[in-house]
Amino acid sequence: MERHFEQEIETLKEQLLLMGGRVEGAIQKAIRSLERRDPTLAREVVRDDLLVDQQELDIEERCLRLLALQQPLARDLRFITAALKISNDLERIGDHAVNIAGSAEHLAPEPPLKPLIDIPRMEALATAMLRDALDAFVRRDGEAARRLVLRDDEVDQLNRQVFRETISFMIEDPRTITRALELVLVARNLERVADLATNIAEEVAVIAEACIIKHHAHAPPRPAPARRDV
């Protein structure tokens, strides 16, 4: 029975990693469609999202079955409940990829507003955060998760930079407003991807340390309570 439970946990890990790889690829594909002005590639992202939605349902079903039939305790219970939250975060990342693809499709027939520099940098940072968060999840590495949470600031800064730059375009030439707003939306979606990668890292800390770091990521891990003989 215990061996079967361990196999189920390993399968759950594999499903989450597969889903994570798929949404990471969706974000990258959406940004490539923006850079290449390729609406066909953008539409692929939308179609691929159906697979991501199905993966979330499959993971949710597996988690609920494990909770109902195995009645896990302590660390295993934290792992399964965190897996439920993480699959939802991954599904939302897939939705952000779809949003970016929609902006790419809208911008494809329009002349470029400016060379894309900060947005591809945001994509690289956000997807690296996602990969590292899932790696920390598999290894149950709370320290790596804490370090990752702090990386969100760089993505936030780039998002603000894109916003300031696009605002200047709109002020100088109102004809650029539609294109500029689409780029603002792309940057905002990438910023949300980084936020969701941060959420995953926070769940890793719960699994590894039984410690909630949300809203106070700089705090050191709480020491385990001392055992008392009774």
GIJO-V919312 format. One record per backbone hydrogen bond with DSSP energy under -1.0 kcal/mol. NH is the residue of the N-H (numbers start at 1). CO is the residue of the C=O. E is the energy in kcal/mol with one decimal. If there is no record, write none. Layout:
((NH	CO	E) (NH	CO	E))
//
This chain:
((5	1	-2.0) (6	2	-2.2) (7	3	-2.0) (8	4	-2.1) (9	5	-2.2) (10	6	-2.2) (11	7	-2.4) (12	8	-2.2) (13	9	-2.3) (14	10	-2.3) (15	11	-2.4) (16	12	-2.2) (17	13	-2.5) (18	14	-2.5) (19	15	-2.4) (20	16	-2.7) (21	17	-2.6) (22	18	-1.9) (23	19	-2.4) (24	20	-2.3) (25	21	-2.2) (26	22	-1.9) (27	23	-2.3) (28	24	-2.3) (29	25	-2.6) (30	26	-2.4) (31	27	-2.2) (32	28	-2.3) (33	29	-2.4) (34	30	-1.5) (35	31	-2.6) (36	32	-2.8) (38	33	-2.2) (42	38	-1.6) (43	39	-2.2) (44	40	-1.4) (45	41	-1.3) (46	42	-1.2) (47	43	-2.0) (48	44	-2.8) (49	45	-1.3) (50	47	-1.4) (51	48	-1.1) (52	48	-1.2) (53	49	-2.3) (54	50	-1.8) (55	51	-2.2) (56	52	-2.1) (57	53	-1.7) (58	54	-2.3) (59	55	-2.5) (60	56	-2.5) (61	57	-2.3) (62	58	-2.1) (63	59	-2.7) (64	60	-2.5) (65	61	-2.1) (66	62	-2.4) (67	63	-2.4) (68	64	-2.3) (69	65	-2.7) (70	66	-2.0) (76	73	-1.3) (78	74	-2.3) (79	75	-2.3) (80	76	-2.2) (81	77	-2.3) (82	78	-2.3) (83	79	-2.2) (84	80	-1.7) (85	81	-1.6) (86	82	-2.9) (87	83	-2.4) (88	84	-1.4) (89	85	-2.2) (90	86	-2.7) (91	87	-2.1) (92	88	-2.0) (93	89	-1.9) (94	90	-2.1) (95	91	-1.7) (96	92	-2.0) (97	93	-2.0) (98	94	-1.8) (99	95	-2.2) (100	96	-2.3) (101	97	-2.5) (102	98	-2.2) (103	99	-1.9) (104	100	-2.5) (105	101	-2.3) (106	102	-1.9) (107	103	-2.2) (108	104	-1.3) (110	107	-1.6) (121	117	-1.4) (122	118	-2.6) (123	119	-2.4) (124	120	-2.3) (125	121	-2.4) (126	122	-2.9) (127	123	-2.6) (128	124	-1.7) (129	125	-2.2) (130	126	-2.0) (131	127	-2.5) (132	128	-2.6) (133	129	-2.4) (134	130	-2.2) (135	131	-2.2) (136	132	-2.5) (137	133	-2.0) (138	134	-2.4) (139	135	-2.1) (141	136	-2.4) (145	141	-1.7) (146	142	-2.1) (147	143	-2.0) (148	144	-2.0) (149	145	-1.8) (151	148	-1.6) (152	149	-1.2) (153	150	-1.0) (156	152	-2.2) (157	153	-2.2) (158	154	-1.9) (159	155	-2.3) (160	156	-2.2) (161	157	-2.0) (162	158	-2.6) (163	159	-2.1) (164	160	-2.5) (165	161	-2.3) (166	162	-2.6) (167	163	-2.2) (168	164	-1.7) (169	165	-1.5) (170	166	-2.2) (171	167	-2.3) (172	168	-2.2) (173	169	-2.4) (176	173	-2.5) (177	174	-1.6) (180	176	-3.1) (181	177	-2.7) (182	178	-1.7) (183	179	-1.7) (184	180	-2.1) (185	181	-2.3) (186	182	-2.1) (187	183	-2.5) (188	184	-2.4) (189	185	-2.4) (190	186	-2.1) (191	187	-2.3) (192	188	-1.8) (193	189	-1.7) (194	190	-2.0) (195	191	-1.8) (196	192	-2.4) (197	193	-2.2) (198	194	-2.0) (199	195	-2.0) (200	196	-2.0) (201	197	-2.1) (202	198	-2.4) (203	199	-1.9) (204	200	-1.8) (205	201	-1.7) (206	202	-1.4) (207	203	-2.2) (208	204	-3.1) (209	205	-2.6) (210	206	-1.4) (211	205	-1.0) (216	213	-1.9) (219	216	-1.6))
//
